[in-house]
Amino acid sequence: MNPMNPPIDSPLRVLVVTAVPAERDAVLRGLGGSGRFEAIAAGVGPVASAIGTAKALAAGDYGLVVIAGIAGGFAAEAPLGSLVVASEIVAADLGAETPDGFCSLDELGFGTARVPVDEGRAARLAEALKGSARAVCFGPILTVSTVTGTAATADKLAALYPGAAAEGMEGFGAASAARDRGVPVLELRAISNPVGPRDRGAWRIGDALQALEAAGPVLLEVLR
C-alpha cells in the first residue's frame, strides 16, 4: 500500500521518531496507548535517526512521520518549557566554511539542506497546542551534528536562519528518510535549555519531557 494514498476509510498511522527512550516513553504516555501511533528511539544524531526511520518505514505502512523530542530553544523565539512546531526542517551545518562565511548545501549546488513539513498539519498542530497552558512557537527547527555551546555560535545561527526557533540533532535525518519514501513529516520539540553556552545545571529536562507528554492528546486529536 502506498502510504501517500491509503484507503479513504483507513485511519492515519503515524510513526513517531525520537532520539532516546526517555523521549519515546514521554510521547507514548501522552498518546495513551493509541494503536495508530508507533514510537521509536532511533538514536542520537541525523545519521542514526535516518537509519532508524528508514528501517521503520520499510517495515510498516505509515501516512505520517513525526519527529519529537526535547531541544534547545533560541531565546528570542522559544522560552524554556515551550513547545515548537517546525515550519521547516533545516540541516544548519551542512555545507562549507569559506573566507566569507558559511555556504549552505543549497548555495553550493549539491542539493538542499531543507526538508519541507506537511504545512497544513503543522499549522493545525501549532494552533491546537496553543490551547494548552504552554507557550507555542511555529518556526524553523535546525538540525546540527554538534550541539551549540557558545553565544557566538548561537548568534551566528540566528543570523543565518532568521526566525529559527529550536535546535536538535535528529530532524533532518529522519525527515530525509521520510521524504525518500514519499511520507509527509512534522517535527515537534519541547524546549529544555537555551541554545548557547552549556549550563547543565539550568536545564529543565524533566519539564520538557512533561511538555512532550502533555502534547500527546493534541497529537491524537489533530493527526487523524
Secondary structure in CASP SS format (residue, H / E / C, confidence):
PFRMAT SS
TARGET T0000
AUTHOR 0000-0000-0000
METHOD secondary structure of the structure
MODEL  1
M C 1.00
N C 1.00
P C 1.00
M C 1.00
N C 1.00
P C 1.00
P C 1.00
I C 1.00
D C 1.00
S C 1.00
P C 1.00
L C 1.00
R C 1.00
V E 1.00
L E 1.00
V E 1.00
V E 1.00
T E 1.00
A C 1.00
V C 1.00
P H 1.00
A H 1.00
E H 1.00
R H 1.00
D H 1.00
A H 1.00
V H 1.00
L H 1.00
R H 1.00
G H 1.00
L H 1.00
G C 1.00
G C 1.00
S C 1.00
G C 1.00
R C 1.00
F E 1.00
E E 1.00
A E 1.00
I E 1.00
A E 1.00
A C 1.00
G C 1.00
V C 1.00
G C 1.00
P H 1.00
V H 1.00
A H 1.00
S H 1.00
A H 1.00
I H 1.00
G H 1.00
T H 1.00
A H 1.00
K H 1.00
A H 1.00
L H 1.00
A H 1.00
A H 1.00
G C 1.00
D C 1.00
Y C 1.00
G C 1.00
L E 1.00
V E 1.00
V E 1.00
I E 1.00
A E 1.00
G E 1.00
I E 1.00
A E 1.00
G E 1.00
G E 1.00
F C 1.00
A C 1.00
A C 1.00
E C 1.00
A C 1.00
P C 1.00
L C 1.00
G C 1.00
S C 1.00
L E 1.00
V E 1.00
V E 1.00
A E 1.00
S E 1.00
E E 1.00
I E 1.00
V E 1.00
A E 1.00
A C 1.00
D C 1.00
L C 1.00
G E 1.00
A E 1.00
E E 1.00
T E 1.00
P C 1.00
D C 1.00
G E 1.00
F E 1.00
C E 1.00
S E 1.00
L H 1.00
D H 1.00
E H 1.00
L H 1.00
G C 1.00
F C 1.00
G C 1.00
T C 1.00
A C 1.00
R E 1.00
V E 1.00
P E 1.00
V C 1.00
D C 1.00
E H 1.00
G H 1.00
R H 1.00
A H 1.00
A H 1.00
R H 1.00
L H 1.00
A H 1.00
E H 1.00
A H 1.00
L H 1.00
K C 1.00
G C 1.00
S C 1.00
A C 1.00
R C 1.00
A C 1.00
V E 1.00
C E 1.00
F E 1.00
G E 1.00
P E 1.00
I E 1.00
L E 1.00
T E 1.00
V C 1.00
S C 1.00
T C 1.00
V C 1.00
T C 1.00
G C 1.00
T C 1.00
A H 1.00
A H 1.00
T H 1.00
A H 1.00
D H 1.00
K H 1.00
L H 1.00
A H 1.00
A H 1.00
L H 1.00
Y C 1.00
P C 1.00
G C 1.00
A C 1.00
A C 1.00
A E 1.00
E E 1.00
G E 1.00
M C 1.00
E C 1.00
G H 1.00
F H 1.00
G H 1.00
A H 1.00
A H 1.00
S H 1.00
A H 1.00
A H 1.00
R H 1.00
D H 1.00
R C 1.00
G C 1.00
V C 1.00
P C 1.00
V E 1.00
L E 1.00
E E 1.00
L E 1.00
R E 1.00
A E 1.00
I E 1.00
S E 1.00
N E 1.00
P E 1.00
V C 1.00
G C 1.00
P C 1.00
R C 1.00
D C 1.00
R H 1.00
G H 1.00
A H 1.00
W C 1.00
R C 1.00
I H 1.00
G H 1.00
D H 1.00
A H 1.00
L H 1.00
Q H 1.00
A H 1.00
L H 1.00
E H 1.00
A H 1.00
A C 1.00
G H 1.00
P H 1.00
V H 1.00
L H 1.00
L H 1.00
E H 1.00
V H 1.00
L C 1.00
R C 1.00
END
